Amino acid sequence: MDSKEWDGISKDYYTEILSPIRDSQNSPLLNDLKIINHKEKLSVADLGCGLGELSPFLSKYFNRVFCMDFSPKMIERAKKSNKDLSNVEFIVQDISDLREFYNSFDVITSINSILTPDLHKVDKIFLEIYNSLKQKGKFFCVLPSMEVFSYESLLLAHEEIDKKHEKKIEDVRKIVRSFIKRKEHDFLLGITNFEGKQKAYYRFEILWRLNKAGFKNIIIKKIFYPWEEFEKAGQKAFPDEEMLPWDWYVIADK
Ligand SMILES: C[S@@+](CC[C@H](N)C(=O)[O-])C[C@H]1O[C@@H](n2cnc3c(N)ncnc32)[C@H](O)[C@@H]1O
């Protein structure tokens, strides 16, 4: 989606987007940011900040905060709802070109904002983030998981198999495909298609891409969502399944 499409989403943002801060079961990100030493002297950038949901938290704990988004409408609304935060700057900025911010930030956060289906741009963004961190800077990132959609397919298949044990595998595949096909996800390249194409990430892919950009000490964890939230976002819920759907939560060092 381009900045104009995100401009459009900005008015119905809270009904359209699953948020790791608001909707998740466990949100380790805020705790991990809180335990950073001497953060009152550090500068942080939130890239793809959307409506600036993280801004009050970052403003409270860090010295200077730079919230960037390429959607002018998102920035306008983020500015409006955070006008009392004196140490926060809101900037309309495409994060695939951060040349003016190289070596500027001690910490960078990016919460479900590296979503472009252009794989070249995806790599460019990770590289730009790496370049914008100061030496030993830290990157905290949430990325949609591609595995979740394979998990959803598997659960759909088993729902069919369990209904009737002798069901032919071709029939099961047809049913799963008819559900998944509506969305035309690209499992080869890790691109989802709901109302537009967006990047989602395989676990190995995150390691590979961040490593390629130069990051070290890459840690990948899961942020879980309750099935109800997954369903609200247009997916199929499997409330009896203990393993919940998830986003990837990534921490990496420059
Ligand atoms: C799903 S929203 C997440 C917003 C916010 N981080 C949150 O968690 O609420 C994705 C945001 O990333 C922004 N975005 C996507 N691609 C971008 C790019 N190349 N440069 C800057 N912002 C981008 C969109 O405009 C949108 O506001």
The ligand as a Tripos MOL2 file, in Angstrom:
@<TRIPOS>MOLECULE
LIG
   27    29     1     0     0
SMALL
NO_CHARGES

@<TRIPOS>ATOM
      1 C1          0.0010   -1.0510   10.3660 C.3       1 LIG1
      2 S1          0.4300    0.6240   10.5070 S.3       1 LIG1
      3 C2          1.3200    0.6240   12.0500 C.3       1 LIG1
      4 C3          1.3600    1.9600   12.7160 C.3       1 LIG1
      5 C4          1.9840    2.0160   14.1010 C.3       1 LIG1
      6 N1          3.3640    1.6070   14.0490 N.3       1 LIG1
      7 C5          1.1930    1.1920   15.0950 C.2       1 LIG1
      8 O1          1.6940    0.1760   15.5610 O.co2     1 LIG1
      9 O2          0.0710    1.5920   15.4380 O.co2     1 LIG1
     10 C6          1.7090    0.8350    9.3210 C.3       1 LIG1
     11 C7          2.1750    2.2570    9.1980 C.3       1 LIG1
     12 O3          3.3960    2.2530    8.4550 O.3       1 LIG1
     13 C8          3.3840    3.3460    7.5600 C.3       1 LIG1
     14 N2          4.3240    3.0250    6.4580 N.ar      1 LIG1
     15 C9          4.2680    1.9770    5.6060 C.ar      1 LIG1
     16 N3          5.2970    2.0340    4.7360 N.ar      1 LIG1
     17 C10         6.0190    3.1410    5.0390 C.ar      1 LIG1
     18 C11         7.1780    3.7560    4.4900 C.ar      1 LIG1
     19 N4          7.8160    3.2240    3.4310 N.pl3     1 LIG1
     20 N5          7.6410    4.8940    5.0660 N.ar      1 LIG1
     21 C12         7.0040    5.4350    6.1340 C.ar      1 LIG1
     22 N6          5.8880    4.9180    6.6870 N.ar      1 LIG1
     23 C13         5.4040    3.7720    6.1500 C.ar      1 LIG1
     24 C14         1.9190    3.4860    7.1400 C.3       1 LIG1
     25 O4          1.6190    4.7640    6.6390 O.3       1 LIG1
     26 C15         1.2020    3.1550    8.4530 C.3       1 LIG1
     27 O5          0.9520    4.3160    9.2080 O.3       1 LIG1
@<TRIPOS>BOND
     1     1     2 1
     2     2     3 1
     3     2    10 1
     4     3     4 1
     5     4     5 1
     6     5     6 1
     7     5     7 1
     8     7     8 2
     9     7     9 1
    10    10    11 1
    11    11    12 1
    12    11    26 1
    13    12    13 1
    14    13    14 1
    15    13    24 1
    16    14    15 ar
    17    14    23 ar
    18    15    16 ar
    19    16    17 ar
    20    17    18 ar
    21    17    23 ar
    22    18    19 1
    23    18    20 ar
    24    20    21 ar
    25    21    22 ar
    26    22    23 ar
    27    24    25 1
    28    24    26 1
    29    26    27 1
@<TRIPOS>SUBSTRUCTURE
     1 LIG1         1 GROUP 0 **** ****
